[in-house]
Amino acid sequence: MRSLPIVPLLLASCLAAAVLADAPLLDLPDQPRSKSGGTITVYIENDSFANTDRNYTSGVKFGLSSPDLSKFSETPVAKPFLPVLDVVPFINEPADQKNLVLALGQNIYTPNDTETTTLITDDRPYAGWLYAGVGVVWKNANVRNSVVFDLGIVGPWSLAQESQRWVHDVLEDGHPKGWDNQLHNEFGFVGTYERTWRLPRRESRSGFGWEFLPHAGAALGNVATYANLGAEFRFGVNLPDNFGTSAISTSSVTPTPVDGTMGAGRAGFDLGAHLFARVDGRAVAHNIFLDGNTFGSSHSVDRKIFVADLSTGVAVNYRNTGVAFALVYRSREFDGQDEGQVFGTVSLVFSY
């Protein structure tokens, strides 16, 4: 068990959510009732679900989205800073529902052997990534688009070592001993675009049903640069009116359901459940957690170009709350990695 986020990150995220919940970003009295509210999401990922403590060992992410907007500058929070969004091409189709999204997260990476204090040259570096994200979503009943920009820090300032040690102290477990070899401090940036489709078009979300949700996207930055392609298949009872369930990635902020006049009809039965399977393949041009620091020398390994995630899980939704759990298999990411990795992901979504 092993590398969960530190208490300060949890408290800061909860405080941010509480403040924003009372801020004008989420207080839009002129919004028609036919539009949906916003969402708050908590993602927790850990390899302890597979009884390991290596590679991508922990991830946590808190996401927040605004209610649906007719224009991105409609909220007073964004209006002084982002009026340019209202004239950007492609993202301002009048018929689309729009959301502003925020995120805060931390990822932790370690080699397979955490008992050695010396540098393990043929295994991945120790690394942490502490970041904040801001983005926009525009969607209709069939297609969802998102553009997200993450800014953060890699290295000791990411507090990854402190996070992992704190959890190990709580569990009375030994500390990983090689953090002196982690990547150096470096400010990181990554911008991500992703587009998801929903098939078939559903006029009702009551009773048994299924959906196929292909997606495609790309990311560019000194933290990660890649192109990805994949899909999700889900089937169950009273499917949620969102665009699927993903693991933590640069494009995952928070689900933004389609609602109101665009949303499919639903009967009064509030409980729903479904099974899902998802695949995501990436052609990776850069991964700082394997390639090492961009500026200055650091430990690195030979990154594999093609990486895939395969996941399967279950989700339950009741009224405005949903929870999902999945096991994710990630193929080998670098030369010398003995095998792929399995980790678990849990997401909790609350719509207000």
C-alpha angles and dihedrals in degrees: 000000000000152000110055124157122280123257095248090059091051093048094046092050094048090048091050091050092049093049094046091047088064095038125098089255087076099027107080107154092174093058112116113245090238089072121087126246125240130273137234116204135186119195121190122181128178139160090222086089085071092040094247136115107202147091108009094011103165143009133174128178134177117200133189130184132188123238114270112295132203088207129015091234091053091100115074091225092063100033098081093046109029111035087127089071090072092064100039110118122248098012097073106064103152094227095053125098111234135203137184112220134199131188142181123191151152131210127192128201129186137169123254094259109057095167095073119089095195125081113276101214098191097049132069120279125259105255144162133197121200113181150156124217136202127182152143132247127198121182150153133194092287109032137036124195127188136183115189131179118200121196122183150113134281120202135033092336088064087073090224093136092050091047093052095044092049092054092045089051090052090050091043089237128142121268122250103252105206104070091114084075097056124126117281124257111282131161110238136207134181131170119199136191122190133173124197128190128201121214132222109024107245123210091183135032095192121112129000118346147144138217139194115211116187118186140188133184150139139225131206129189147090089277097051139353119183148124119233139193130180149120145226128219119197136173134177145095124317096357115213118252095241137096103263141275120291136177119247110292138146089271099046112096109139136317113267107198123209108241145156118035092355095048123100117249122264133193123232093269102109102189121088137170136179144171121231141189123196137186127190123180123192134195100208122206096169138010115173091200089064104023093050131226118345093217117044130004122299142152114291141165133210106274122217114235098218121051129169136195120205118187140171129185152135132258132195125194128189118183106303098352131078136177128190135184127192140168113225126203113201117193121231111296102192142023111272095030104133097215144341123282135246122205136162128239128199124186129186119194127191121185118199 
